[in-house]
Amino acid sequence: MKRVVNILLGACLCFAASIACDATVVAAQQSEATVNMPPKILVINREVLKPGKGGATHQKTESAFVHAMAAAKDTTYYLGMDAVSGASRSLFFTGYDSFADWEKEALAEQKNAALSAALDRAAVADGDLLQSYETGMYFLRDDYSLNPGTDLPHVRYFEIGVFHVKPGHEEDWTTIMRLVKDAYAKVPGVQWAMYERVYGGPDHYFIYVTPMKSAAEIDNNFANGPKFVEAIGKAGMKQLNSLMAESVDQDDLNLFALNPAISYVGPETIKGDPTFWKPAPSGEPKKKAEKAAQ
């Protein structure tokens, strides 16, 4: 279980990627940066790619989804990212204020025959590149979160960690998160939001995502480890180690790079950093992307 504790020490446990439509983004000015709050409901689509089918090949098939959404002027935006570590795979994050909003969007898509047909064609082409595809639905755990918010347009990487809590150890997990929150509250600049999976896999499955503007922030996050140890104290650290060993049976930590070519983001995100979010693999898609952003 030392690996699990190291994740808690090394990462800030930050998640602040708001990828819901503009109506679900709470914008504010803080240190001259826009703060995006995390959505209440997070839908994650996970694509594991066949060997050699990543990169430009996958970007080409994914661009069909982006073009279809832009042509329909759909306002349900999503972030696409590619794995830097682990198996060759891509993740897609879509956020909603509620499950009712998710249903509303799904029904609207079904009623739009042109959009549905375009998405179906794109799915067939993209499916030829995939080993597997799965969807998980998560809800925000405010009680396990601390001061979430990030400057989304300038985020470039997501460090994504997962925990699975053994059945019957829910109270232990609550104690773990209380210990972690209380200690990190004493470390300046630390923030995170945590999600629990509600559909798509085993119960008691939690994720956190650390947004980073550059890889240099990985070094900064790990530098917070000693500060955390000092804040939690010897007795608190002993209790945390014991609870983690007893209640957590799975942990993973991987790095993903945001990919604007496979993302469909709103005009506010594009406006925040148009140089990063507007590029496209060819002139025509770029024109379409620019037109959609206007």
Backbone as CSV, one residue per row, in Angstrom:
resi,resn,N_x,N_y,N_z,CA_x,CA_y,CA_z,C_x,C_y,C_z
1,MET,0.803,-1.202,0.000,0.000,0.000,0.000,0.850,1.273,0.000
2,LYS,2.166,1.123,0.040,3.023,2.300,0.014,2.795,3.098,-1.250
3,ARG,2.527,2.388,-2.364,2.276,3.047,-3.639,1.073,3.978,-3.528
4,VAL,0.000,3.523,-2.865,-1.211,4.330,-2.733,-0.916,5.587,-1.942
5,VAL,-0.198,5.448,-0.830,0.110,6.600,-0.002,0.997,7.575,-0.766
6,ASN,1.923,7.054,-1.571,2.785,7.931,-2.364,1.990,8.763,-3.343
7,ILE,0.910,8.202,-3.867,0.062,8.979,-4.765,-0.544,10.153,-4.008
8,LEU,-1.012,9.881,-2.795,-1.605,10.953,-2.005,-0.575,12.015,-1.655
9,LEU,0.668,11.605,-1.442,1.709,12.552,-1.101,2.193,13.305,-2.324
10,GLY,2.407,12.586,-3.406,3.051,13.174,-4.573,2.156,14.064,-5.385
11,ALA,0.885,13.730,-5.459,-0.032,14.536,-6.267,-0.834,15.445,-5.374
12,CYS,-1.261,16.552,-5.886,-2.080,17.484,-5.116,-3.527,17.030,-5.065
13,LEU,-3.846,15.961,-5.768,-5.216,15.484,-5.840,-6.135,16.546,-6.434
14,CYS,-5.604,17.348,-7.380,-6.407,18.421,-7.953,-7.249,17.898,-9.097
15,PHE,-8.516,18.268,-9.125,-9.293,18.120,-10.364,-10.150,19.346,-10.529
16,ALA,-9.939,20.048,-11.612,-10.742,21.244,-11.810,-11.062,21.443,-13.262
17,ALA,-11.156,20.393,-14.029,-11.395,20.543,-15.456,-12.879,20.656,-15.722
18,SER,-13.341,21.811,-15.983,-14.749,21.986,-16.304,-14.929,21.835,-17.794
19,ILE,-15.576,20.714,-18.202,-15.744,20.473,-19.610,-17.224,20.410,-19.977
20,ALA,-18.043,20.991,-19.124,-19.448,21.089,-19.468,-19.645,22.240,-20.437
21,CYS,-20.846,22.359,-20.961,-21.138,23.453,-21.866,-21.033,24.768,-21.107
22,ASP,-20.980,25.872,-21.864,-20.740,27.172,-21.258,-21.717,27.469,-20.131
23,ALA,-22.941,26.971,-20.200,-23.930,27.270,-19.171,-23.561,26.646,-17.840
24,THR,-22.712,25.610,-17.841,-22.361,24.932,-16.599,-21.022,25.388,-16.056
25,VAL,-20.356,26.317,-16.762,-19.058,26.800,-16.316,-19.238,28.044,-15.461
26,VAL,-18.743,28.003,-14.247,-18.791,29.165,-13.378,-17.496,29.931,-13.568
27,ALA,-17.589,31.103,-14.191,-16.387,31.867,-14.522,-16.167,32.966,-13.503
28,ALA,-14.906,33.200,-13.176,-14.536,34.286,-12.277,-13.135,34.716,-12.616
29,GLN,-12.721,35.840,-12.104,-11.367,36.315,-12.323,-10.562,36.124,-11.046
30,GLN,-9.432,35.432,-11.181,-8.563,35.186,-10.033,-7.137,35.177,-10.541
31,SER,-6.338,36.140,-10.076,-4.963,36.273,-10.547,-4.925,36.348,-12.065
32,GLU,-5.854,37.106,-12.627,-5.939,37.339,-14.064,-6.170,36.065,-14.859
33,ALA,-6.682,35.028,-14.237,-6.964,33.769,-14.937,-8.419,33.383,-14.721
34,THR,-9.051,32.805,-15.742,-10.420,32.346,-15.612,-10.458,31.060,-14.810
35,VAL,-11.335,30.997,-13.826,-11.464,29.805,-12.998,-12.671,29.010,-13.464
36,ASN,-12.446,27.764,-13.865,-13.515,26.870,-14.294,-13.771,25.850,-13.198
37,MET,-15.020,25.732,-12.784,-15.388,24.797,-11.735,-15.783,23.452,-12.340
38,PRO,-15.586,22.356,-11.608,-15.891,21.027,-12.147,-17.384,20.781,-12.248
39,PRO,-17.830,20.016,-13.246,-19.259,19.698,-13.384,-19.700,18.715,-12.315
40,LYS,-20.991,18.731,-12.011,-21.531,17.807,-11.017,-21.516,16.365,-11.530
41,ILE,-21.788,16.194,-12.824,-21.798,14.864,-13.434,-20.724,14.816,-14.515
42,LEU,-19.906,13.789,-14.479,-18.823,13.628,-15.448,-18.983,12.300,-16.162
43,VAL,-19.083,12.358,-17.493,-19.156,11.152,-18.319,-17.799,10.964,-18.990
44,ILE,-17.210,9.790,-18.814,-15.895,9.497,-19.377,-16.014,8.344,-20.368
45,ASN,-15.660,8.617,-21.613,-15.570,7.581,-22.635,-14.106,7.190,-22.790
46,ARG,-13.841,5.897,-22.745,-12.463,5.383,-22.783,-12.278,4.505,-24.011
47,GLU,-11.336,4.884,-24.866,-11.032,4.130,-26.075,-9.626,3.551,-25.976
48,VAL,-9.510,2.236,-26.002,-8.205,1.577,-26.052,-7.921,1.259,-27.510
49,LEU,-6.796,1.766,-28.018,-6.487,1.675,-29.440,-5.701,0.426,-29.794
50,LYS,-5.901,-0.038,-31.010,-5.089,-1.125,-31.526,-3.656,-0.622,-31.729
51,PRO,-2.657,-1.506,-31.684,-1.268,-1.078,-31.903,-1.124,-0.363,-33.241
52,GLY,-0.456,0.779,-33.209,-0.187,1.520,-34.434,-1.343,2.365,-34.942
53,LYS,-2.442,2.429,-34.192,-3.622,3.167,-34.659,-3.811,4.503,-33.936
54,GLY,-2.819,4.944,-33.198,-2.921,6.221,-32.521,-2.432,7.366,-33.388
55,GLY,-2.130,8.485,-32.758,-1.575,9.618,-33.479,-2.504,10.182,-34.535
56,ALA,-1.917,10.509,-35.706,-2.668,11.143,-36.787,-3.813,10.274,-37.283
57,THR,-3.629,8.951,-37.255,-4.679,8.038,-37.722,-5.937,8.189,-36.870
58,HIS,-5.758,8.208,-35.561,-6.896,8.357,-34.667,-7.459,9.775,-34.714
59,GLN,-6.599,10.766,-34.845,-7.072,12.144,-34.924,-7.992,12.344,-36.127
60,LYS,-7.681,11.648,-37.219,-8.499,11.786,-38.431,-9.913,11.286,-38.190
61,THR,-10.052,10.119,-37.573,-11.400,9.593,-37.339,-12.133,10.409,-36.276
62,GLU,-11.410,10.883,-35.268,-12.050,11.680,-34.224,-12.493,13.040,-34.750
63,SER,-11.800,13.565,-35.758,-12.178,14.870,-36.294,-13.586,14.834,-36.889
64,ALA,-14.028,13.660,-37.330,-15.379,13.544,-37.881,-16.429,13.828,-36.814
65,PHE,-16.179,13.400,-35.572,-17.103,13.705,-34.477,-17.146,15.217,-34.220
66,VAL,-15.950,15.831,-34.202,-15.856,17.264,-33.945,-16.600,18.058,-35.015
67,HIS,-16.390,17.683,-36.271,-17.047,18.397,-37.371,-18.567,18.221,-37.318
68,ALA,-19.013,17.038,-36.949,-20.450,16.793,-36.854,-21.078,17.646,-35.754
69,MET,-20.417,17.725,-34.605,-20.934,18.525,-33.501,-20.937,20.010,-33.860
70,ALA,-19.873,20.476,-34.516,-19.789,21.881,-34.901,-20.853,22.232,-35.928
71,ALA,-21.066,21.335,-36.895,-22.075,21.590,-37.929,-23.472,21.695,-37.326
72,ALA,-23.717,20.926,-36.270,-25.018,20.947,-35.601,-25.113,22.075,-34.573
73,LYS,-24.012,22.789,-34.384,-23.937,23.851,-33.377,-24.326,23.329,-31.994
74,ASP,-23.908,22.115,-31.728,-24.177,21.487,-30.438,-23.375,22.204,-29.354
75,THR,-23.960,22.387,-28.191,-23.283,23.086,-27.099,-22.836,22.150,-25.979
76,THR,-22.829,20.864,-26.260,-22.283,19.914,-25.294,-20.831,19.658,-25.667
77,TYR,-19.934,20.322,-24.975,-18.513,20.268,-25.319,-17.815,19.141,-24.563
78,TYR,-16.683,18.722,-25.089,-15.931,17.659,-24.427,-14.435,17.844,-24.643
79,LEU,-13.663,17.299,-23.724,-12.206,17.316,-23.803,-11.712,15.946,-24.219
80,GLY,-10.805,15.898,-25.183,-10.159,14.655,-25.597,-8.701,14.680,-25.187
81,MET,-8.194,13.544,-24.745,-6.802,13.464,-24.297,-6.221,12.097,-24.632
82,ASP,-4.902,12.067,-24.841,-4.200,10.836,-25.187,-3.276,10.418,-24.054
83,ALA,-3.154,9.111,-23.841,-2.315,8.591,-22.767,-0.841,8.807,-23.077
84,VAL,-0.117,9.294,-22.091,1.338,9.394,-22.165,1.967,8.166,-21.518
85,SER,1.264,7.586,-20.553,1.730,6.371,-19.878,0.654,5.300,-19.957
86,GLY,1.062,4.060,-19.763,0.112,2.955,-19.813,-0.234,2.567,-21.237
87,ALA,-1.333,1.856,-21.399,-1.760,1.377,-22.713,-2.108,2.545,-23.631
88,SER,-2.007,2.317,-24.941,-2.376,3.337,-25.920,-3.889,3.525,-25.881
89,ARG,-4.335,4.695,-25.422,-5.758,4.925,-25.249,-6.048,6.421,-25.209
90,SER,-7.303,6.748,-25.422,-7.768,8.132,-25.350,-8.979,8.201,-24.432
91,LEU,-9.091,9.299,-23.719,-10.235,9.550,-22.854,-10.967,10.794,-23.334
92,PHE,-12.283,10.792,-23.126,-13.111,11.935,-23.495,-14.000,12.287,-22.314
93,PHE,-13.889,13.523,-21.844,-14.632,14.003,-20.683,-15.756,14.933,-21.135
94,THR,-16.975,14.628,-20.703,-18.119,15.504,-20.937,-18.806,15.756,-19.609
95,GLY,-19.116,17.012,-19.328,-19.701,17.355,-18.037,-21.116,17.876,-18.147
96,TYR,-21.908,17.626,-17.098,-23.302,18.075,-17.033,-23.603,18.581,-15.627
97,ASP,-24.609,19.445,-15.532,-25.054,19.912,-14.217,-25.806,18.830,-13.467
98,SER,-26.460,17.921,-14.210,-27.285,16.891,-13.585,-27.515,15.762,-14.583
99,PHE,-28.056,14.646,-14.105,-28.415,13.564,-15.014,-29.594,13.975,-15.890
100,ALA,-30.431,14.873,-15.384,-31.531,15.379,-16.196,-30.998,16.135,-17.409
101,ASP,-29.923,16.898,-17.216,-29.315,17.609,-18.344,-28.676,16.629,-19.326
102,TRP,-28.070,15.573,-18.793,-27.505,14.539,-19.672,-28.602,13.915,-20.533
103,GLU,-29.751,13.597,-19.912,-30.861,13.011,-20.653,-31.381,13.982,-21.714
104,LYS,-31.476,15.240,-21.364,-31.966,16.258,-22.299,-31.084,16.316,-23.535
105,GLU,-29.774,16.270,-23.337,-28.849,16.306,-24.471,-28.966,15.037,-25.311
106,ALA,-29.081,13.887,-24.646,-29.192,12.621,-25.381,-30.453,12.595,-26.243
107,LEU,-31.561,13.077,-25.703,-32.811,13.097,-26.458,-32.735,14.076,-27.621
108,ALA,-32.088,15.220,-27.400,-31.937,16.205,-28.475,-31.105,15.638,-29.616
109,GLU,-30.070,14.882,-29.273,-29.229,14.260,-30.303,-30.028,13.234,-31.098
110,GLN,-30.846,12.446,-30.408,-31.658,11.441,-31.095,-32.639,12.076,-32.079
111,LYS,-33.158,13.255,-31.712,-34.134,13.928,-32.562,-33.480,14.636,-33.750
112,ASN,-32.183,14.856,-33.675,-31.457,15.512,-34.769,-30.946,14.428,-35.707
113,ALA,-31.706,14.142,-36.751,-31.373,13.035,-37.640,-30.032,13.224,-38.321
114,ALA,-29.732,14.443,-38.746,-28.471,14.701,-39.447,-27.279,14.477,-38.526
115,LEU,-27.391,14.976,-37.290,-26.300,14.795,-36.336,-26.136,13.329,-35.978
116,SER,-27.241,12.642,-35.703,-27.167,11.223,-35.344,-26.512,10.405,-36.446
117,ALA,-26.877,10.687,-37.686,-26.307,9.948,-38.809,-24.812,10.224,-38.946
118,ALA,-24.424,11.473,-38.772,-23.010,11.832,-38.876,-22.196,11.177,-37.766
119,LEU,-22.744,11.150,-36.565,-22.042,10.524,-35.447,-21.949,9.012,-35.632
120,ASP,-22.987,8.405,-36.196,-22.951,6.965,-36.473,-21.867,6.630,-37.486
121,ARG,-21.754,7.439,-38.529,-20.710,7.200,-39.537,-19.330,7.357,-38.916
122,ALA,-19.178,8.362,-38.086,-17.894,8.582,-37.437,-17.545,7.423,-36.511
123,ALA,-18.551,6.881,-35.818,-18.320,5.775,-34.884,-17.865,4.516,-35.612
124,VAL,-18.400,4.276,-36.798,-17.996,3.094,-37.578,-16.529,3.195,-37.964
125,ALA,-16.131,4.360,-38.478,-14.738,4.544,-38.888,-13.799,4.481,-37.691
126,ASP,-14.190,5.115,-36.600,-13.346,5.127,-35.402,-13.264,3.743,-34.777
127,GLY,-14.358,2.993,-34.858,-14.390,1.660,-34.251,-13.378,0.703,-34.836
128,ASP,-13.003,0.904,-36.084,-12.007,0.031,-36.719,-10.632,0.161,-36.076
129,LEU,-10.416,1.237,-35.334,-9.109,1.481,-34.717,-9.028,0.990,-33.279
130,LEU,-10.163,0.556,-32.733,-10.233,0.316,-31.291,-10.182,-1.155,-30.905
131,GLN,-9.512,-1.397,-29.777,-9.574,-2.710,-29.137,-10.788,-2.803,-28.229
132,SER,-11.109,-1.708,-27.577,-12.262,-1.686,-26.671,-12.757,-0.262,-26.487
133,TYR,-14.014,-0.178,-26.039,-14.648,1.126,-25.794,-15.581,0.967,-24.599
134,GLU,-15.528,1.915,-23.678,-16.406,1.832,-22.514,-16.757,3.224,-22.019
135,THR,-17.875,3.300,-21.311,-18.357,4.568,-20.781,-18.600,4.435,-19.288
136,GLY,-18.118,5.401,-18.535,-18.373,5.467,-17.102,-19.027,6.790,-16.760
137,MET,-19.903,6.780,-15.756,-20.584,7.993,-15.315,-20.261,8.229,-13.845
138,TYR,-19.866,9.458,-13.531,-19.364,9.788,-12.202,-20.091,11.016,-11.652
139,PHE,-20.165,11.088,-10.322,-20.728,12.298,-9.720,-19.714,12.902,-8.756
140,LEU,-19.755,14.216,-8.672,-18.797,14.968,-7.871,-19.047,14.758,-6.384
141,ARG,-18.007,14.411,-5.656,-18.095,14.279,-4.203,-17.560,15.561,-3.566
142,ASP,-18.452,16.473,-3.282,-18.044,17.738,-2.665,-17.387,17.511,-1.306
143,ASP,-17.851,16.482,-0.586,-17.313,16.233,0.743,-15.882,15.714,0.704
144,TYR,-15.448,15.219,-0.450,-14.081,14.737,-0.599,-13.213,15.710,-1.405
145,SER,-13.731,16.899,-1.678,-13.049,17.863,-2.530,-12.602,19.073,-1.723
146,LEU,-11.624,19.794,-2.267,-11.088,20.971,-1.582,-10.763,22.068,-2.605
147,ASN,-11.514,23.176,-2.536,-11.232,24.361,-3.345,-10.978,24.068,-4.828
148,PRO,-11.903,23.408,-5.521,-11.668,23.094,-6.928,-11.758,24.339,-7.813
149,GLY,-11.063,24.311,-8.917,-11.077,25.405,-9.880,-9.754,25.489,-10.612
150,THR,-9.799,25.700,-11.935,-8.567,25.775,-12.694,-8.733,26.684,-13.902
151,ASP,-7.632,27.091,-14.471,-7.609,27.888,-15.698,-7.584,26.925,-16.879
152,LEU,-8.746,26.381,-17.210,-8.855,25.304,-18.188,-8.214,25.593,-19.540
153,PRO,-8.395,26.786,-20.142,-7.811,27.005,-21.473,-6.304,26.787,-21.556
154,HIS,-5.618,26.915,-20.414,-4.164,26.780,-20.429,-3.666,25.455,-19.850
155,VAL,-4.588,24.545,-19.543,-4.194,23.214,-19.066,-3.694,22.389,-20.247
156,ARG,-2.628,21.623,-20.029,-2.039,20.812,-21.101,-1.978,19.319,-20.759
157,TYR,-1.939,19.002,-19.469,-1.846,17.612,-19.036,-2.850,17.339,-17.917
158,PHE,-3.281,16.093,-17.838,-4.057,15.608,-16.709,-3.331,14.410,-16.118
159,GLU,-3.060,14.479,-14.825,-2.570,13.323,-14.079,-3.797,12.697,-13.429
160,ILE,-4.131,11.469,-13.824,-5.372,10.837,-13.393,-5.076,9.657,-12.485
161,GLY,-5.614,9.708,-11.283,-5.440,8.627,-10.325,-6.778,7.998,-9.988
162,VAL,-6.771,6.721,-9.676,-8.002,6.018,-9.327,-7.787,5.212,-8.049
163,PHE,-8.853,5.072,-7.279,-8.845,4.236,-6.082,-10.093,3.362,-6.083
164,HIS,-9.941,2.117,-5.660,-11.116,1.283,-5.408,-11.124,0.915,-3.934
165,VAL,-12.227,1.243,-3.263,-12.376,0.978,-1.834,-13.087,-0.354,-1.640
166,LYS,-12.549,-1.184,-0.770,-13.138,-2.494,-0.512,-14.553,-2.339,0.057
167,PRO,-15.451,-3.250,-0.318,-16.810,-3.215,0.259,-16.750,-3.260,1.782
168,GLY,-17.581,-2.457,2.402,-17.621,-2.429,3.857,-16.639,-1.468,4.494
169,HIS,-15.849,-0.756,3.660,-14.835,0.155,4.197,-15.133,1.607,3.835
170,GLU,-16.413,1.919,3.631,-16.783,3.280,3.258,-16.424,4.284,4.358
171,GLU,-16.634,3.902,5.619,-16.303,4.814,6.718,-14.802,5.048,6.802
172,ASP,-14.013,4.002,6.515,-12.554,4.162,6.503,-12.144,5.166,5.426
173,TRP,-12.778,5.088,4.264,-12.442,5.996,3.165,-12.805,7.437,3.546
174,THR,-13.933,7.607,4.221,-14.319,8.935,4.672,-13.288,9.490,5.647
175,THR,-12.791,8.639,6.523,-11.758,9.070,7.464,-10.475,9.420,6.731
176,ILE,-10.116,8.617,5.734,-8.920,8.892,4.933,-9.015,10.269,4.291
177,MET,-10.149,10.547,3.666,-10.303,11.821,2.977,-10.334,12.991,3.954
178,ARG,-10.878,12.764,5.150,-10.850,13.827,6.151,-9.426,14.141,6.571
179,LEU,-8.625,13.088,6.785,-7.224,13.286,7.151,-6.470,14.036,6.063
180,VAL,-6.698,13.620,4.811,-5.992,14.229,3.689,-6.414,15.690,3.511
181,LYS,-7.730,15.950,3.572,-8.218,17.317,3.398,-7.703,18.242,4.497
182,ASP,-7.777,17.782,5.730,-7.344,18.620,6.848,-5.858,18.961,6.737
183,ALA,-5.054,17.983,6.282,-3.613,18.226,6.166,-3.301,19.137,4.988
184,TYR,-3.908,18.862,3.835,-3.612,19.666,2.650,-4.190,21.076,2.749
185,ALA,-5.181,21.275,3.602,-5.714,22.619,3.814,-4.645,23.540,4.404
186,LYS,-3.618,22.955,4.999,-2.522,23.723,5.586,-1.389,23.962,4.589
187,VAL,-1.504,23.392,3.379,-0.486,23.564,2.346,-1.011,24.569,1.322
188,PRO,-0.402,25.727,1.191,-0.897,26.765,0.279,-0.986,26.284,-1.169
189,GLY,-2.057,26.698,-1.824,-2.183,26.455,-3.257,-2.719,25.099,-3.656
190,VAL,-3.093,24.256,-2.702,-3.573,22.911,-3.033,-5.084,22.932,-3.208
191,GLN,-5.563,22.230,-4.235,-6.992,22.161,-4.511,-7.286,20.883,-5.273
192,TRP,-8.498,20.343,-5.120,-8.875,19.181,-5.904,-10.381,18.971,-5.847
193,ALA,-10.876,18.174,-6.782,-12.241,17.653,-6.713,-12.160,16.161,-6.982
194,MET,-12.983,15.404,-6.307,-12.966,13.950,-6.475,-14.337,13.471,-6.930
195,TYR,-14.323,12.461,-7.800,-15.554,11.889,-8.344,-15.685,10.425,-7.934
196,GLU,-16.930,9.996,-7.779,-17.232,8.586,-7.512,-18.028,8.020,-8.682
197,ARG,-17.629,6.828,-9.134,-18.348,6.213,-10.254,-19.704,5.693,-9.783
198,VAL,-20.738,6.020,-10.564,-22.076,5.564,-10.239,-22.572,4.539,-11.244
199,TYR,-22.075,4.598,-12.490,-22.421,3.613,-13.520,-21.168,3.264,-14.322
200,GLY,-21.094,1.988,-14.735,-20.008,1.585,-15.628,-18.930,0.725,-15.012
201,GLY,-19.115,0.260,-13.783,-18.103,-0.577,-13.155,-18.424,-0.821,-11.698
202,PRO,-17.465,-1.395,-10.956,-17.688,-1.717,-9.543,-17.999,-0.471,-8.713
203,ASP,-18.719,-0.682,-7.621,-19.002,0.412,-6.693,-17.732,0.830,-5.961
204,HIS,-17.821,1.986,-5.311,-16.748,2.500,-4.446,-15.454,2.725,-5.250
205,TYR,-15.622,3.259,-6.448,-14.504,3.533,-7.341,-14.390,5.049,-7.472
206,PHE,-13.244,5.603,-7.095,-13.057,7.048,-7.052,-11.916,7.470,-7.976
207,ILE,-12.057,8.665,-8.561,-10.988,9.198,-9.394,-10.662,10.629,-8.980
208,TYR,-9.415,11.006,-9.166,-9.027,12.410,-9.087,-8.167,12.717,-10.298
209,VAL,-8.243,13.969,-10.738,-7.485,14.383,-11.917,-6.768,15.680,-11.589
210,THR,-5.471,15.677,-11.762,-4.676,16.875,-11.499,-4.408,17.603,-12.803
211,PRO,-4.944,18.806,-13.016,-4.651,19.561,-14.234,-3.310,20.269,-14.121
212,MET,-2.534,20.265,-15.192,-1.227,20.896,-15.178,-1.012,21.693,-16.455
213,LYS,-0.416,22.858,-16.318,-0.124,23.703,-17.473,1.176,23.298,-18.156
214,SER,2.035,22.611,-17.435,3.285,22.111,-18.001,3.773,20.950,-17.150
215,ALA,4.712,20.185,-17.700,5.239,19.044,-16.961,6.012,19.478,-15.720
216,ALA,6.439,20.730,-15.684,7.163,21.226,-14.513,6.291,21.155,-13.261
217,GLU,4.970,21.180,-13.437,4.073,21.112,-12.287,4.083,19.736,-11.633
218,ILE,4.506,18.711,-12.369,4.651,17.389,-11.757,5.678,17.466,-10.640
219,ASP,6.803,18.148,-10.919,7.840,18.317,-9.901,7.304,19.100,-8.710
220,ASN,6.520,20.139,-8.989,5.967,20.946,-7.908,5.005,20.140,-7.046
221,ASN,4.191,19.296,-7.691,3.233,18.491,-6.934,3.930,17.525,-5.993
222,PHE,4.981,16.881,-6.477,5.696,15.945,-5.615,6.434,16.679,-4.500
223,ALA,6.782,17.927,-4.747,7.451,18.711,-3.709,6.533,18.993,-2.537
224,ASN,5.216,18.852,-2.742,4.260,19.065,-1.655,4.231,17.891,-0.673
225,GLY,4.860,16.761,-1.044,4.865,15.587,-0.179,5.362,15.863,1.228
226,PRO,6.574,16.416,1.376,7.074,16.698,2.725,6.186,17.672,3.503
227,LYS,5.589,18.630,2.791,4.699,19.581,3.452,3.469,18.862,4.000
228,PHE,2.979,17.885,3.217,1.829,17.107,3.658,2.174,16.287,4.894
229,VAL,3.336,15.634,4.872,3.767,14.812,6.004,3.877,15.660,7.267
230,GLU,4.415,16.850,7.112,4.548,17.743,8.274,3.174,18.178,8.779
231,ALA,2.262,18.449,7.841,0.939,18.930,8.234,0.111,17.848,8.906
232,ILE,0.216,16.608,8.443,-0.611,15.537,8.996,-0.045,15.003,10.306
233,GLY,1.257,15.126,10.489,1.882,14.682,11.732,2.158,13.190,11.749
234,LYS,2.996,12.770,12.676,3.408,11.371,12.772,2.231,10.451,13.056
235,ALA,1.382,10.844,14.017,0.238,10.004,14.377,-0.764,9.930,13.222
236,GLY,-1.006,11.060,12.560,-1.929,11.070,11.435,-1.422,10.234,10.270
237,MET,-0.110,10.285,10.035,0.477,9.505,8.948,0.366,8.012,9.241
238,LYS,0.553,7.644,10.494,0.432,6.237,10.883,-1.001,5.758,10.686
239,GLN,-1.960,6.587,11.059,-3.364,6.232,10.889,-3.726,6.126,9.410
240,LEU,-3.219,7.059,8.599,-3.496,7.044,7.166,-2.948,5.784,6.523
241,ASN,-1.705,5.432,6.835,-1.094,4.216,6.273,-1.906,2.986,6.620
242,SER,-2.344,2.905,7.868,-3.099,1.740,8.323,-4.446,1.643,7.609
243,LEU,-5.148,2.765,7.503,-6.452,2.765,6.854,-6.352,2.446,5.368
244,MET,-5.326,2.978,4.705,-5.137,2.697,3.283,-4.874,1.216,3.052
245,ALA,-4.056,0.628,3.899,-3.724,-0.786,3.756,-4.950,-1.673,3.970
246,GLU,-5.827,-1.260,4.852,-6.998,-2.070,5.183,-8.159,-1.893,4.201
247,SER,-8.283,-0.702,3.599,-9.521,-0.390,2.878,-9.388,-0.212,1.373
248,VAL,-8.179,-0.037,0.830,-8.004,0.220,-0.604,-7.291,-0.954,-1.259
249,ASP,-7.896,-1.518,-2.317,-7.280,-2.671,-2.971,-6.874,-2.405,-4.418
250,GLN,-7.024,-1.178,-4.883,-6.585,-0.835,-6.239,-6.212,0.630,-6.308
251,ASP,-5.093,0.920,-6.963,-4.729,2.295,-7.246,-3.942,2.339,-8.545
252,ASP,-4.167,3.362,-9.318,-3.447,3.569,-10.578,-3.188,5.056,-10.728
253,LEU,-2.096,5.374,-11.394,-1.762,6.767,-11.655,-1.164,6.863,-13.048
254,ASN,-1.757,7.686,-13.919,-1.268,7.823,-15.286,-1.326,9.273,-15.732
255,LEU,-0.567,9.552,-16.781,-0.469,10.902,-17.322,-1.099,10.942,-18.706
256,PHE,-1.924,11.975,-18.948,-2.586,12.174,-20.235,-2.299,13.582,-20.745
257,ALA,-2.172,13.706,-22.054,-1.956,15.007,-22.683,-3.223,15.429,-23.411
258,LEU,-3.717,16.627,-23.126,-4.883,17.140,-23.829,-4.560,17.296,-25.315
259,ASN,-5.519,16.928,-26.158,-5.322,16.976,-27.603,-6.438,17.814,-28.226
260,PRO,-6.134,19.033,-28.677,-7.183,19.889,-29.243,-7.803,19.319,-30.509
261,ALA,-7.065,18.454,-31.219,-7.569,17.887,-32.469,-8.703,16.896,-32.240
262,ILE,-8.811,16.349,-31.025,-9.877,15.385,-30.745,-10.826,15.918,-29.669
263,SER,-10.762,17.225,-29.416,-11.624,17.875,-28.437,-12.626,18.773,-29.139
264,TYR,-13.779,18.923,-28.517,-14.795,19.851,-29.004,-15.116,20.792,-27.857
265,VAL,-14.501,21.973,-27.878,-14.613,22.904,-26.759,-15.377,24.152,-27.176
266,GLY,-15.868,24.887,-26.178,-16.675,26.058,-26.428,-15.864,27.294,-26.730
267,PRO,-16.527,28.350,-27.155,-15.838,29.582,-27.552,-15.051,30.227,-26.416
268,GLU,-15.508,30.079,-25.167,-14.778,30.677,-24.052,-13.425,30.002,-23.864
269,THR,-13.397,28.685,-24.028,-12.125,27.972,-23.908,-11.187,28.355,-25.047
270,ILE,-11.719,28.412,-26.256,-10.897,28.794,-27.414,-10.359,30.209,-27.238
271,LYS,-11.215,31.109,-26.797,-10.806,32.495,-26.596,-9.680,32.606,-25.573
272,GLY,-9.684,31.713,-24.583,-8.656,31.745,-23.549,-7.270,31.445,-24.062
273,ASP,-7.162,30.616,-25.108,-5.856,30.293,-25.706,-6.081,29.781,-27.128
274,PRO,-6.420,30.672,-28.073,-6.746,30.250,-29.442,-5.597,29.567,-30.170
275,THR,-4.366,29.901,-29.820,-3.219,29.274,-30.485,-3.195,27.774,-30.253
276,PHE,-3.579,27.354,-29.043,-3.584,25.922,-28.728,-4.844,25.228,-29.223
277,TRP,-6.010,25.831,-29.021,-7.271,25.134,-29.256,-7.759,25.184,-30.696
278,LYS,-7.257,26.106,-31.517,-7.744,26.209,-32.885,-7.033,25.326,-33.904
279,PRO,-5.751,24.945,-33.707,-5.052,24.183,-34.751,-5.804,22.948,-35.189
280,ALA,-5.716,22.641,-36.496,-6.360,21.460,-37.066,-5.401,20.835,-38.056
281,PRO,-5.555,19.528,-38.347,-4.612,18.834,-39.226,-4.615,19.307,-40.666
282,SER,-5.666,20.013,-41.097,-5.697,20.495,-42.472,-6.433,21.819,-42.516
283,GLY,-6.308,22.532,-43.624,-6.891,23.853,-43.761,-8.387,23.863,-43.604
284,GLU,-9.104,22.921,-44.205,-10.556,22.924,-44.178,-11.120,22.720,-42.775
285,PRO,-10.634,21.701,-42.025,-11.140,21.558,-40.663,-10.879,22.798,-39.814
286,LYS,-9.719,23.457,-40.052,-9.410,24.641,-39.275,-10.416,25.740,-39.553
287,LYS,-10.794,25.892,-40.815,-11.785,26.906,-41.155,-13.105,26.619,-40.447
288,LYS,-13.469,25.341,-40.412,-14.714,24.959,-39.755,-14.637,25.228,-38.263
289,ALA,-13.483,24.919,-37.679,-13.312,25.136,-36.239,-13.381,26.622,-35.908
290,GLU,-12.740,27.446,-36.756,-12.761,28.876,-36.513,-14.162,29.436,-36.647
291,LYS,-14.905,28.939,-37.641,-16.265,29.397,-37.855,-17.154,29.022,-36.667
292,ALA,-16.950,27.804,-36.137,-17.744,27.346,-34.995,-17.444,28.150,-33.747
293,ALA,-16.217,28.680,-33.662,-15.809,29.419,-32.474,-16.304,30.849,-32.486
294,GLN,-16.757,31.336,-33.621,-17.189,32.728,-33.746,-18.556,32.950,-33.086
